[in-house]
Amino acid sequence: MDVLELIDELEDIVEDSSSVPFSSKVMVDKGEILEIVKEIRIQLPDELKQASWVKEERQRILAEAQKEADTIVGEAQSHLEELIEEDEITKKAQERAEEILSKAQTNAKEIRLGAVEYADSILTETQLNLKDLIDILDKNRQELRGMK
């Protein structure tokens, strides 16, 4: 029998006992009551141990669950910070890429303009040299014609 059943049995004995006239007292069998109390004392430590173990186990499980929850929250926070940082890095990298691309386009345009100017100056110089050569050729031809 467990402790609660023994307590129920004590209640039954008290309720079923004969009452003392003109009072709220009852007469009970002392030996029977003491025997039930003795059994309660025997069983009570086991049940107290079980209750204590259940309480400790409950506290351990709650502490473990709290620790796990804290770990999960910490990992989630860390992951969120990484994502935010990656997003910032991505934005900065994109801004830097756009800046590099813009500079490259500007440099390419300057190089093209410089190449066109250089080619034009070479062609102008070549044209002038060719004019000089044509003039020399014309003079030489005229001299040759005059020698005939």
C-alpha positions as CSV (number, residue, x, y, z in Angstrom):
1,M,0.0,0.0,0.0
2,D,1.2,3.5,-0.7
3,V,1.1,6.4,1.7
4,L,-2.1,7.9,0.3
5,E,-4.0,4.6,0.7
6,L,-2.8,4.4,4.3
7,I,-4.0,7.9,4.9
8,D,-7.4,7.0,3.4
9,E,-7.6,4.0,5.7
10,L,-6.9,6.3,8.7
11,E,-9.7,8.6,7.6
12,D,-12.1,5.6,7.2
13,I,-11.2,4.4,10.7
14,V,-11.9,7.9,12.2
15,E,-15.1,8.2,10.3
16,D,-16.4,4.7,11.1
17,S,-15.4,4.9,14.8
18,S,-18.0,5.4,17.4
19,S,-18.3,8.9,18.8
20,V,-18.1,10.0,22.4
21,P,-21.5,11.3,23.5
22,F,-21.8,15.1,23.7
23,S,-18.5,15.8,22.0
24,S,-16.9,15.7,18.6
25,K,-14.4,13.1,19.7
26,V,-14.3,9.5,18.6
27,M,-12.9,6.3,20.1
28,V,-10.4,4.4,17.9
29,D,-8.4,1.3,18.2
30,K,-5.0,2.6,19.3
31,G,-3.1,-0.5,18.0
32,E,-4.7,-0.3,14.5
33,I,-3.9,3.4,14.2
34,L,-0.3,3.0,15.4
35,E,0.1,0.1,12.9
36,I,-1.0,2.3,10.0
37,V,1.2,5.2,11.2
38,K,4.2,2.7,11.4
39,E,3.5,1.7,7.8
40,I,3.3,5.3,6.7
41,R,6.7,6.0,8.3
42,I,8.2,3.0,6.5
43,Q,6.9,4.0,3.1
44,L,7.2,7.8,3.5
45,P,11.0,7.9,3.1
46,D,10.9,6.0,-0.2
47,E,8.2,8.3,-1.5
48,L,10.1,11.3,-0.3
49,K,13.2,10.0,-2.0
50,Q,11.2,9.5,-5.2
51,A,9.7,13.0,-5.0
52,S,13.0,14.5,-4.3
53,W,14.6,12.6,-7.2
54,V,11.7,13.7,-9.5
55,K,12.2,17.3,-8.3
56,E,15.9,17.2,-8.9
57,E,15.5,15.5,-12.3
58,R,12.9,18.2,-13.2
59,Q,15.4,20.9,-12.3
60,R,18.2,19.2,-14.2
61,I,16.0,18.8,-17.3
62,L,14.9,22.5,-17.0
63,A,18.5,23.6,-16.6
64,E,19.6,21.5,-19.5
65,A,16.7,22.8,-21.7
66,Q,17.6,26.4,-20.7
67,K,21.3,25.8,-21.5
68,E,20.3,24.3,-24.9
69,A,17.9,27.2,-25.6
70,D,20.7,29.7,-24.7
71,T,23.1,27.9,-27.0
72,I,20.6,27.9,-29.9
73,V,19.8,31.6,-29.3
74,G,23.6,32.3,-29.2
75,E,24.2,30.4,-32.4
76,A,21.3,32.1,-34.1
77,Q,22.5,35.5,-33.0
78,S,26.0,34.6,-34.2
79,H,24.7,33.4,-37.6
80,L,22.6,36.5,-37.9
81,E,25.6,38.7,-37.2
82,E,27.6,36.7,-39.9
83,L,24.8,37.2,-42.4
84,I,24.7,40.9,-41.6
85,E,28.4,41.2,-41.9
86,E,28.4,39.2,-45.2
87,D,25.7,41.5,-46.5
88,E,27.8,44.5,-45.6
89,I,30.9,42.9,-47.1
90,T,28.9,42.1,-50.3
91,K,27.7,45.7,-50.5
92,K,31.2,47.1,-50.0
93,A,32.6,44.7,-52.5
94,Q,29.9,45.7,-55.0
95,E,30.6,49.4,-54.4
96,R,34.3,48.8,-54.8
97,A,33.7,46.8,-58.0
98,E,31.5,49.6,-59.4
99,E,34.2,52.1,-58.5
100,I,36.9,49.9,-60.2
101,L,34.8,49.5,-63.3
102,S,34.1,53.2,-63.5
103,K,37.9,53.9,-63.2
104,A,38.6,51.3,-65.8
105,Q,36.1,52.8,-68.2
106,T,37.5,56.2,-67.7
107,N,41.1,55.0,-68.2
108,A,40.0,53.0,-71.3
109,K,38.4,56.2,-72.7
110,E,41.5,58.2,-71.9
111,I,43.7,55.6,-73.6
112,R,41.5,55.5,-76.6
113,L,41.6,59.3,-76.9
114,G,45.4,59.2,-76.4
115,A,45.8,56.5,-79.0
116,V,43.6,58.4,-81.5
117,E,45.6,61.6,-80.9
118,Y,48.9,59.7,-81.2
119,A,47.8,58.0,-84.4
120,D,46.6,61.3,-85.7
121,S,49.9,63.0,-84.9
122,I,51.9,60.1,-86.5
123,L,49.7,60.3,-89.6
124,T,50.1,64.1,-89.8
125,E,53.8,63.7,-89.4
126,T,53.9,61.0,-92.0
127,Q,51.7,63.1,-94.3
128,L,54.1,66.0,-94.0
129,N,57.1,63.7,-94.6
130,L,55.3,62.3,-97.7
131,K,54.6,65.9,-98.9
132,D,58.3,66.7,-98.5
133,L,59.2,63.5,-100.3
134,I,56.7,64.3,-103.1
135,D,58.1,67.8,-103.4
136,I,61.6,66.3,-103.6
137,L,60.5,63.8,-106.2
138,D,58.8,66.5,-108.2
139,K,62.0,68.6,-108.1
140,N,64.1,65.6,-109.1
141,R,61.8,64.8,-112.0
142,Q,61.9,68.4,-113.2
143,E,65.6,68.3,-113.0
144,L,65.6,65.1,-115.0
145,R,63.3,66.6,-117.6
146,G,65.5,69.6,-117.8
147,M,68.5,67.5,-118.6
148,K,67.0,66.0,-121.7
